[in-house]
Amino acid sequence: MGKIHIEKGSVQETLIIPLYGRKLCAEQFPALYQDPYAAGICESIDYDFTQFKTKEKSGMYQFGALEGAMREKDMLWEIKDYLEKHPNAAVVNLGCGLNMTGRTADNGTCRIYNLDFPDVIQSRNALVPAEEREENIACDLNDFSWMDQIDAGDGAVLYAAGVFHYFTTQQIKKMVVAMAEKFPGGRLVFDAVGKFGRDKLMKGTLKSMGMKDVSGLFCVDEASELEGWSPKVKLTSRKSYMQGYYKLDDPNIKGIHRFLAKLCNSLAKMYIYRMEFTA
Ligand SMILES: C[S@@+](CC[C@H](N)C(=O)[O-])C[C@H]1O[C@@H](n2cnc3c(N)ncnc32)[C@H](O)[C@@H]1O
């Protein structure tokens, strides 16, 4: 099989950043993070990773990779927590990229759905084809017909890792309200940055994806901004990416990583949010 190609300058290309970050963290911080899939997937992709390889020793770059890995661990915590009470639930990966969270969380009875744009799903089908109780769905998340393809009879935990940044606030609000109607008793978990994080830290990435005006893109400074969207939506948790769920415990974690982790909360407001939909 030839290597899978990922188009440069597309929103889909953003999946490369967390994927490579997970590979790097599994190599550099093995006591903190393990990933049995990322390295093999990177090898199967036709993509020039030189830009990342040359930065691997930089504390700043390592920190960016750690963010992606910790976010993955945090989401896994939330999924497993939901599955304890709803073991047969649908585990729905919104904007999955080449992320294997669903399979890592698999309890043997849940149903796993991976959703992304058609070209990403095509790559995914070639690289990591769906297994038993798993389905890959090609869609645009803004077209809510994907919701009809989810069997949520036994509950649903939906999560978006590094995805909502590419939507406007209005689009996210509409999607969340629709999910609350469609998946009563469900849980939604996502990450978001504040305005400073969006305008100063993410602007470069967003611009390289053709998003020149970032002002309407989704960001959250205060949890109260997420309230009052629908009587069926309740914000039940807001925790720091980097320290909210796990300690940064690994012998290779340096002072700069800990320092930047603190800035992540205070300046960039990088948090994982959990919403519950009333049954
Ligand atoms: C930064 S990547 C994150 C990928 C994955 N969640 C991870 O953590 O590795 C963002 C992903 O969201 C997908 N995405 C963005 N907008 C989307 C949309 N409107 N519909 C479906 N997928 C979308 C992109 O194609 C990309 O795979």
The ligand as a Gaussian input file, in Angstrom:
#p B3LYP/6-31G(d) Opt

LIG

0 1
 C       -6.444000      19.668000      15.175000
 S       -7.201000      18.327000      14.333000
 C       -7.570000      17.293000      15.735000
 C       -7.689000      15.855000      15.343000
 C       -7.942000      14.891000      16.519000
 N       -9.111000      15.256000      17.279000
 C       -6.734000      14.784000      17.414000
 O       -6.819000      15.144000      18.597000
 O       -5.700000      14.310000      16.945000
 C       -8.809000      18.974000      13.877000
 C       -9.660000      17.962000      13.111000
 O      -10.987000      18.495000      12.994000
 C      -11.486000      18.203000      11.694000
 N      -12.552000      19.155000      11.355000
 C      -12.475000      20.521000      11.408000
 N      -13.636000      21.067000      11.000000
 C      -14.480000      20.029000      10.717000
 C      -15.824000      19.944000      10.239000
 N      -16.540000      21.050000       9.986000
 N      -16.361000      18.730000      10.036000
 C      -15.632000      17.592000      10.273000
 N      -14.359000      17.609000      10.735000
 C      -13.779000      18.810000      10.942000
 C      -10.246000      18.349000      10.810000
 O      -10.392000      17.720000       9.556000
 C       -9.163000      17.709000      11.687000
 O       -9.051000      16.322000      11.475000

